[in-house]
């Protein structure tokens, strides 16, 4: 069964099928900027099961903290970042868990790994049991 989500204004909708290949928090400076918060909560899903259901996201590509290019896909109207992709992730898409419609999506997104862990802000604790990866 496909899981769906979308931007704040509802113009861009996405879905994915199957289980995420990974669940990760990212503490990199880019993720702080695009979320406007301390980190991003991500579902890394296979590209084959990912679809844009409606709307056309705008894109912005840049060199990430990893040194590799990453592309952000966001709503051009409300600005919500929906997903990211790039060479570091192969065919996978990195969906921002907060855009998912299921009220339990963030509970279900408990991370397996924390990326760029040394960038974590001092008042945020490690997620118990998550691998602490210093980089991507």
N, C-alpha and C positions, 0 to 999 in steps of 0.2 A: 504494500500500500504506500502510495506516495505521500510524503510529508511536504506541506506547503508553507510559504511565508511571503512577506512582502514589505515594502517600504512604509514609512509613516503615513503618506498620503494615499497609498493603495494603488498607484498607477503602475508600479513594476511588481510583478509577482514571479516567484520562482518555486521550483519543487525538486525533490530528489527521492530516489527509490533506493532501498537497501539500507544497510547499516553504514555509518561513518567508518572510514578506515582509521581515523584517529579523532580524538577530542583533545583540544589544546587551549591553554591560556597563552597569550603572547604579551610580553611586557616590553616589546621594542618601542622605540620612540614614535615610529609611524603608527602603530596601533593605538598609542595614546592619543595621537592627533586625530585619527579618523573616528575614534569613538568618543573623544572628548572626556575620557575617563582614565583610570589607572592601568587598564589592560583590556584586551579583547578576548571574548570567549568564542571559540571556533569549532565548527564541525567540518572536518576534512572528508569530503565525499567523492566517490568515483565520478569522473566526468561523464561516463556513459549513462549514468542514471540521473544526471542533472538536466533541468530544462528551465528556460525562461518562458513562463506561461503568458505573460502580457507585458506590454511596455517595452521600451528599449533603453537599457541603462546607458548612461554616459560612462566613459572610461578615462582613467588617468594612470599612465605608466610612469614609474620612476625607479631608480636604483634604491633598493631597500637596505636596511642595516646589515643584511647578510652579504651585500655586495652584488646581489643578483637583481635583475629587473623583476618587479611585481606590478600587476595591474589591478587597480581597484575599480569595481563596477558599482555605480551608485545612481540613485534617482536624480535626474536633472532638475526636478521640481522641488522636492522636499530635502534632498541632500543625503538621505539615508544610505550608508554603505551597506550593500547587500552581500557581496562576495568578492574574493580576490583570487587571482591565479598567476602562474608564472613558472619558469623553469625549475624552481626549487620544489614544486609540487607535482611535476609531470602533468598528467591529464586531469588530476584531481582539482576540485574547486574548494575554496576555503570559505564556507558560509558563516556569516556572523550569526551566532545562535539566537541573539535577541530579536531577529527579524521573523523567527518562526511563529506560526499561529498557535501552536499547542502551548497552553499555559504552563505545561511541565517541561518545555523544551530546555530551559536553562538548568533545571534539576537533573534532567537526563544527560546534560552535556558535561557532567563532572569530568574534569580533564585527566587524561593519562599522563600528560606531559605539560610542563611550563617552559615555554621558549623564552630566550633572552632573560632568564631568571635573575642574573646579576643587576638588571635594570629595574627590578621590582621596587616599588616605593616602600620606604621603611616601615610604614604602618600596616602593610598588607602581609599576612602570613603565608607561608608555603601551604599548598593544598596537600593534606596528608595522603601519602601513597603516590603522589605524582612525581615522575622523573623530573629532576631539575636540570634542564638543558641550558648551558651558557650561551648558545647561539643556535642559529637555524641550520 
